[in-house]
Amino acid sequence: MKKDSSTESWGKAEMSEELINLAQLSSHRTHFVMPFTFSQLGDVSGKSVLDLGCGEGEYSRELARRGAKVTAVDCSENLIKYCKLKMEEECLNINYYVRNSCELFGVSNNTFDLVLSSMMLMDCEDFEGTVKEIFRVLKPSGRLFASVCHPCFHRSGGIGRQDKGLDKKVVVSNYFNPTEWEAPLSSGTVNIIWRHRTIQDYVKTFIKCGLTITDVHEPIPTDDQARIDVDIAWLQKVPVYMFWELKK
Ligand SMILES: C[S@@+](CC[C@H](N)C(=O)[O-])C[C@H]1O[C@@H](n2cnc3c(N)ncnc32)[C@H](O)[C@@H]1O
C-alpha cells in the first residue's frame, strides 16, 4: 500500500481500537449520519458498491445485508481484520482491501454503480488522487455519495467552539488555516491528523477530476432525533456534516 501521512496516522493499532469503540458509541453517527446516508442511498440491492474508508465496517455490512455486492477499502490493516471477523460472524460476503484511497490497486476500471465514502474525504492526504481513483472505478453514470465534516463548522485552530449544549457557538477566526492539525477524535485519546478542506477545494477538485455535482445536503435532524440527546438537538442549529452527491 502507498503510505502517506493519512495512512500512517489512521493505521496505528491503538487508533483502530479507539475507532471501533467510539464508532459504536457515537450518537451523531448512529442516529443521524448513518440513517440519513441510507435514506439517500435508496435501494442498493444487486448494485456493486465500494465503501471507501470503511472504518469498522458497519456501513459495508448494512449494504451487504441490503443485498449490495460490496467491496470495502481502508488503509488500516487492523480495521480490515476486524471487519473480516464481523463479516464471518454474520456470514456476509464482502470483498476487503487494505489500500490508500488514492491508489486502489487491484480494483478494475468502471466497476461500481455506487461509491460511498462516509466521513473520509476530509482525512486522506491525497484528495485529488482519491477523487481520480473514485472516477476511475465508477461505472459510466455511477454515483458517489460522500459525507464530510462541514467545511464551515469543522473544529480546527481556525474554527472553534464557545459555550455548551444548545447554546454552543461556532467561532471562525481563520477559515483557511490551519489546513491540518493533530488531535484525538472527540472523546478519544489517540492523536490523528485532521484536515480542513474548504468548499472550493471540494468543488474545484470534483470538477477537475470529471465528476458532476448532482446534489448537496445539510440535513436538519427531526424533532424525534433531536430528543435523543443535546448534541443531536444542536445539529438543528449548526450543520456539522455536509453530504455530496456526484455522478461520473
Ligand atoms: C472517520 S473514519 C470513518 C469510518 C467509516 N466510514 C464511518 O463512517 O464510520 C475515517 C476512515 O478513513 C480511513 N482513512 C483515512 N485516510 C485514508 C486513506 N488515505 N486511505 C484509505 N482509508 C483512509 C481511516 O482509517 C478510517 O477508518
The ligand as an ORCA input file, in Angstrom:
! r2SCAN-3c Opt
* xyz 0 1
  C     -13.730      8.957     10.445
  S     -13.367      7.322      9.922
  C     -14.882      6.883      9.090
  C     -15.116      5.399      9.057
  C     -16.430      4.932      8.434
  N     -16.528      5.258      7.031
  C     -17.604      5.521      9.187
  O     -18.229      6.463      8.690
  O     -17.881      5.045     10.272
  C     -12.230      7.576      8.560
  C     -11.731      6.258      7.977
  O     -10.975      6.552      6.802
  C      -9.789      5.772      6.813
  N      -8.773      6.525      6.045
  C      -8.198      7.706      6.335
  N      -7.325      8.061      5.368
  C      -7.358      7.062      4.438
  C      -6.680      6.852      3.204
  N      -5.794      7.730      2.716
  N      -6.946      5.719      2.506
  C      -7.844      4.807      2.975
  N      -8.517      4.967      4.146
  C      -8.289      6.083      4.857
  C      -9.436      5.623      8.291
  O      -8.615      4.504      8.551
  C     -10.813      5.497      8.936
  O     -11.217      4.153      9.005
*
